[in-house]
Amino acid sequence: MNARGFPAFPPGPARRARSPWAAGWLAALTGTALDPQPLRRGRRHAVRGHVGPITISPGRIAATVHDGDPEQSHHSVLRVDPLPEADWERLAAALAARSGHLAALLAGQLPADLVETAGVRLAPEPGQLLPECDCPDWDHPCRHAAALGHQVAWLLDAEPLVLLLIRGRDHRQLLATAPTIPGPVPATTGSTPDGTPARTPAAVSGDGTPAGPAYATTPGPLPRPPDAPAPVVLPPLPPGPGVDVAVLRERIRLAAERATALLAAPPPRG
């Protein structure tokens, strides 16, 4: 099972949802609350750094949350049903329809038009987000689950691909299931310096020529792939005004991980 851990957010200023994914998540969190008071208390807990490291796996988010004394923490969980297989198939087809969508996912972005094209609701609806907590409160959600929910919204602002994992699959699994984009048959025009015909891609509409056919039209051997990069060692990052160092370090780590995966991937075949 895929699972990812995220470091605890330190105390800081209040945050507002900046992305549609965070806003949709908060709407699901607050949409079925019977009492706004636990939601407000949960937001204060989130801002004050009362939530521990967050673990996310398909359909489940968990963390410990306390009321000011870390020695007396409560275990809180948020559950949401994974997307059905048909929705993942529609997302994969929409992903393959535009190379820009593929590039966006590799860059850690989640384009809203990808989800709209697929006709899939990725953010949970009110009533689909189910809170659990071992505290004695009867609120739904209690302040501890609400605090966790607010910090998940912060994660979605910083790393929207987390929403895919929450709904059932890592983004790499989605990329692996996307069908290959069909490309045009290369046209033969001109010649190389030694007199042999040179092949150039036929005119293409839309998003261009897939990498496989493009490499196939290149005369001569391809250059040797670059050596795998050395492991990234992050330097100390001092805190600064308006900078969340934990989130910044996580973004740098993810960028290095994606670059390493791209360099290690085998070259496309014609």
RODO-2510 file (C-alpha; in nm, 4 decimals, decimal comma):
residues 270
     n   res          X          Y          Z
     1     m     0,0000     0,0000     0,0000
     2     n     0,1264     0,3487    -0,0845
     3     a     0,1769     0,5711     0,2172
     4     r     0,3548     0,8988     0,2674
     5     g     0,4555     1,0876     0,5775
     6     f     0,4731     1,4634     0,6164
     7     p     0,6518     1,6547     0,8927
     8     a     0,4489     1,8460     1,1467
     9     f     0,3692     2,2066     1,0634
    10     p     0,5314     2,4474     1,3085
    11     p     0,3243     2,7234     1,4716
    12     g     0,2660     3,0105     1,2349
    13     p     0,0165     3,2619     1,1021
    14     a    -0,3328     3,1644     0,9930
    15     r    -0,3586     3,0457     0,6334
    16     r    -0,6266     3,0734     0,3713
    17     a    -0,6903     2,8213     0,0952
    18     r    -0,5041     2,9317    -0,2166
    19     s    -0,5943     2,6491    -0,4550
    20     p    -0,9265     2,4987    -0,5637
    21     w    -0,8122     2,1672    -0,4153
    22     a    -0,7637     2,3152    -0,0684
    23     a    -1,0895     2,5092    -0,0937
    24     g    -1,2817     2,1977    -0,1993
    25     w    -1,1277     2,0000     0,0846
    26     l    -1,2278     2,2610     0,3439
    27     a    -1,5806     2,2689     0,1998
    28     a    -1,6074     1,8934     0,2580
    29     l    -1,4669     1,9310     0,6094
    30     t    -1,7075     2,2063     0,7127
    31     g    -2,0096     2,1133     0,5021
    32     t    -2,1631     1,8656     0,7468
    33     a    -2,0486     2,0169     1,0777
    34     l    -2,3366     2,0610     1,3215
    35     d    -2,1513     2,3157     1,5354
    36     p    -1,8994     2,5707     1,4033
    37     q    -1,7249     2,6018     1,7402
    38     p    -1,5169     2,2796     1,7109
    39     l    -1,4146     2,3894     1,3610
    40     r    -1,2839     2,7209     1,4938
    41     r    -1,1022     2,5479     1,7799
    42     g    -0,9540     2,2987     1,5359
    43     r    -0,8264     2,5801     1,3161
    44     r    -0,6580     2,7384     1,6183
    45     h    -0,4990     2,4017     1,7020
    46     a    -0,3678     2,3781     1,3457
    47     v    -0,2239     2,7307     1,3515
    48     r    -0,0590     2,6722     1,6907
    49     g     0,1182     2,3586     1,5687
    50     h    -0,0760     2,1106     1,7825
    51     v    -0,0860     1,8492     1,5040
    52     g     0,1920     1,5908     1,4788
    53     p     0,3393     1,4404     1,1605
    54     i     0,0703     1,3433     0,9100
    55     t     0,0537     1,0021     0,7428
    56     i    -0,1475     0,9712     0,4217
    57     s    -0,2435     0,6480     0,2480
    58     p    -0,5256     0,5725     0,0029
    59     g    -0,8523     0,6714     0,1705
    60     r    -0,6942     0,7487     0,5084
    61     i    -0,5191     1,0438     0,6790
    62     a    -0,3907     1,0134     1,0355
    63     a    -0,2049     1,2215     1,2949
    64     t    -0,1891     1,2828     1,6673
    65     v    -0,3402     1,6103     1,7887
    66     h    -0,3188     1,7659     2,1348
    67     d    -0,4834     2,0551     2,3173
    68     g    -0,1604     2,2166     2,4311
    69     d     0,0123     1,9281     2,6087
    70     p     0,1890     1,6916     2,3656
    71     e     0,1971     1,4264     2,6377
    72     q    -0,1833     1,4013     2,6181
    73     s    -0,2407     1,3613     2,2454
    74     h    -0,5378     1,2074     2,0669
    75     h    -0,5243     0,9913     1,7567
    76     s    -0,7343     1,1453     1,4798
    77     v    -0,8184     0,9978     1,1407
    78     l    -0,9980     1,1309     0,8329
    79     r    -1,1369     0,8744     0,5893
    80     v    -1,2701     0,9173     0,2370
    81     d    -1,3698     0,6522    -0,0152
    82     p    -1,1208     0,5988    -0,3005
    83     l    -1,2347     0,6820    -0,6517
    84     p    -1,3888     0,3949    -0,8509
    85     e    -1,1870     0,2318    -1,1263
    86     a    -1,3961     0,3999    -1,3978
    87     d    -1,2923     0,7444    -1,2696
    88     w    -0,9250     0,6505    -1,2786
    89     e    -0,9651     0,5289    -1,6365
    90     r    -1,1222     0,8619    -1,7348
    91     l    -0,8402     1,0527    -1,5630
    92     a    -0,5779     0,8418    -1,7432
    93     a    -0,7439     0,9029    -2,0814
    94     a    -0,7675     1,2779    -2,0185
    95     l    -0,4037     1,2789    -1,9068
    96     a    -0,2885     1,1154    -2,2297
    97     a    -0,4933     1,3513    -2,4454
    98     r    -0,2627     1,6469    -2,3771
    99     s     0,1123     1,6378    -2,3268
   100     g     0,0801     1,9524    -2,1170
   101     h    -0,1095     1,7533    -1,8561
   102     l     0,1725     1,4983    -1,8397
   103     a     0,4288     1,7752    -1,7950
   104     a     0,2203     1,9371    -1,5234
   105     l     0,2012     1,6161    -1,3198
   106     l     0,5752     1,5598    -1,3545
   107     a     0,6235     1,9152    -1,2239
   108     g     0,4084     1,8435    -0,9190
   109     q     0,1009     2,0301    -1,0424
   110     l    -0,2582     1,9106    -1,0717
   111     p    -0,4325     2,0996    -1,3550
   112     a    -0,7966     2,1775    -1,2845
   113     d    -0,8815     2,1335    -1,6534
   114     l    -0,7485     1,7762    -1,6415
   115     v    -1,0094     1,6849    -1,3838
   116     e    -1,2792     1,8851    -1,5624
   117     t    -1,2016     1,7144    -1,8945
   118     a    -1,2240     1,3733    -1,7304
   119     g    -1,5553     1,4644    -1,5632
   120     v    -1,4268     1,3407    -1,2276
   121     r    -1,4879     1,5039    -0,8903
   122     l    -1,1553     1,4666    -0,7136
   123     a    -1,2243     1,6651    -0,3969
   124     p    -1,4638     1,4850    -0,1627
   125     e    -1,8167     1,6171    -0,1260
   126     p    -1,9675     1,7113     0,2106
   127     g    -2,0605     1,3880     0,3834
   128     q    -1,7855     1,1868     0,2120
   129     l    -1,5150     1,2968     0,4573
   130     l    -1,5515     1,0844     0,7719
   131     p    -1,3659     1,1967     1,0877
   132     e    -1,2600     0,9639     1,3692
   133     c    -1,0889     1,0440     1,7002
   134     d    -1,0261     0,8683     2,0298
   135     c    -1,1148     1,1808     2,2312
   136     p    -1,4398     1,1784     2,4338
   137     d    -1,6030     1,4625     2,2348
   138     w    -1,9247     1,3965     2,0413
   139     d    -1,8689     1,6741     1,7868
   140     h    -1,8585     1,5837     1,4190
   141     p    -1,5830     1,6628     1,3484
   142     c    -1,4221     1,7171     1,6862
   143     r    -1,1600     1,9896     1,7264
   144     h    -0,8771     1,7382     1,6817
   145     a    -1,0054     1,5973     1,3512
   146     a    -1,0834     1,9530     1,2391
   147     a    -0,7238     2,0574     1,3141
   148     l    -0,5982     1,7678     1,1034
   149     g    -0,8379     1,8603     0,8237
   150     h    -0,7132     2,2199     0,8164
   151     q    -0,3527     2,1105     0,7902
   152     v    -0,4387     1,8725     0,5057
   153     a    -0,5709     2,1777     0,3192
   154     w    -0,2307     2,3420     0,3720
   155     l    -0,0643     2,0325     0,2263
   156     l    -0,2899     2,0472    -0,0798
   157     d    -0,1901     2,4091    -0,1383
   158     a     0,1790     2,3131    -0,1221
   159     e     0,1528     1,9759    -0,2977
   160     p    -0,1777     1,9173    -0,4785
   161     l    -0,0797     1,5689    -0,6007
   162     v    -0,1406     1,4490    -0,2462
   163     l    -0,5108     1,4595    -0,3319
   164     l    -0,4605     1,1785    -0,5835
   165     l    -0,3086     0,9604    -0,3119
   166     i    -0,5935     1,0428    -0,0744
   167     r    -0,8419     0,9326    -0,3402
   168     g    -0,6661     0,6015    -0,3982
   169     r    -0,3548     0,6212    -0,6169
   170     d    -0,0137     0,7790    -0,6264
   171     h     0,0392     1,0116    -0,9242
   172     r     0,3066     0,7738    -1,0555
   173     q     0,0454     0,4995    -1,0775
   174     l    -0,1772     0,7331    -1,2766
   175     l     0,1082     0,8167    -1,5133
   176     a     0,1815     0,4463    -1,5607
   177     t    -0,1779     0,3711    -1,6631
   178     a    -0,2146     0,6591    -1,9108
   179     p    -0,2415     0,5203    -2,2661
   180     t     0,0248     0,6128    -2,5203
   181     i    -0,0602     0,9167    -2,7313
   182     p    -0,0759     0,8087    -3,0968
   183     g     0,1674     0,9962    -3,3187
   184     p     0,1909     1,0646    -3,6957
   185     v     0,3968     0,8585    -3,9401
   186     p     0,7234     1,0454    -4,0053
   187     a     0,7582     1,1952    -4,3514
   188     t     1,0784     1,1601    -4,5572
   189     t     1,2193     1,4875    -4,6891
   190     g     1,5662     1,6157    -4,7742
   191     s     1,8904     1,4305    -4,7168
   192     t     2,1715     1,4033    -4,4662
   193     p     2,5300     1,5168    -4,5425
   194     d     2,6196     1,1615    -4,6601
   195     g     2,3361     1,1625    -4,9138
   196     t     2,0958     0,9329    -4,7322
   197     p     1,7328     1,0481    -4,6943
   198     a     1,6662     1,2393    -4,3759
   199     r     1,3375     1,1730    -4,1994
   200     t     1,1552     1,4596    -4,0333
   201     p     0,8256     1,4391    -3,8467
   202     a     0,5134     1,5056    -4,0467
   203     a     0,3180     1,8170    -3,9606
   204     v     0,1282     1,7628    -3,6398
   205     s    -0,1680     1,9488    -3,4985
   206     g    -0,2431     1,9779    -3,1308
   207     d     0,0365     1,9062    -2,8838
   208     g     0,3113     1,7963    -3,1249
   209     t     0,4962     1,4701    -3,1844
   210     p     0,5362     1,2047    -2,9117
   211     a     0,8920     1,1465    -2,7940
   212     g     0,9232     0,7987    -2,9490
   213     p     0,8605     0,9022    -3,3111
   214     a     1,0639     1,2197    -3,2602
   215     y     1,3709     1,0228    -3,1477
   216     a     1,3201     0,7773    -3,4344
   217     t     1,3659     1,0604    -3,6890
   218     t     1,7057     1,1641    -3,5481
   219     p     1,9934     1,0421    -3,7726
   220     g     2,2882     0,8754    -3,6036
   221     p     2,3245     0,7368    -3,2532
   222     l     2,1698     0,9175    -2,9597
   223     p     2,4018     1,0772    -2,7035
   224     r     2,4933     0,8749    -2,3974
   225     p     2,2428     0,9318    -2,1133
   226     p     2,3766     1,1474    -1,8310
   227     d     2,5127     0,9827    -1,5211
   228     a     2,2747     0,9409    -1,2299
   229     p     2,2992     1,2395    -0,9983
   230     a     2,4492     1,2051    -0,6535
   231     p     2,2074     1,1915    -0,3594
   232     v     2,0833     1,5345    -0,2694
   233     v     2,1973     1,6653     0,0665
   234     l     1,9929     1,9659     0,1673
   235     p     2,1828     2,2498     0,3354
   236     p     2,0499     2,3984     0,6583
   237     l     1,7574     2,6247     0,5810
   238     p     1,7177     2,9015     0,8381
   239     p     1,3641     3,0241     0,9074
   240     g     1,2546     3,3444     0,7441
   241     p     0,9505     3,5694     0,7456
   242     g     0,6626     3,4057     0,5626
   243     v     0,8665     3,0921     0,4829
   244     d     0,7591     2,7484     0,6029
   245     v     1,0950     2,5688     0,6123
   246     a     0,9421     2,2210     0,6510
   247     v     0,7276     2,2636     0,3395
   248     l     1,0193     2,4174     0,1471
   249     r     1,2464     2,1231     0,2298
   250     e     0,9756     1,8796     0,1207
   251     r     0,9322     2,0620    -0,2127
   252     i     1,3085     2,0533    -0,2757
   253     r     1,3170     1,6826    -0,1935
   254     l     1,0307     1,6089    -0,4329
   255     a     1,1920     1,8104    -0,7140
   256     a     1,5179     1,6190    -0,6704
   257     e     1,3290     1,2888    -0,6627
   258     r     1,1466     1,3698    -0,9890
   259     a     1,4689     1,4821    -1,1590
   260     t     1,6424     1,1596    -1,0540
   261     a     1,3531     0,9474    -1,1841
   262     l     1,3543     1,1276    -1,5213
   263     l     1,7315     1,0851    -1,5625
   264     a     1,7117     0,7166    -1,4665
   265     a     1,4265     0,6382    -1,7071
   266     p     1,5274     0,4417    -2,0202
   267     p     1,5327     0,6448    -2,3429
   268     p     1,2229     0,6111    -2,5636
   269     r     1,2340     0,3726    -2,8553
   270     g     1,1242     0,4567    -3,2018
***
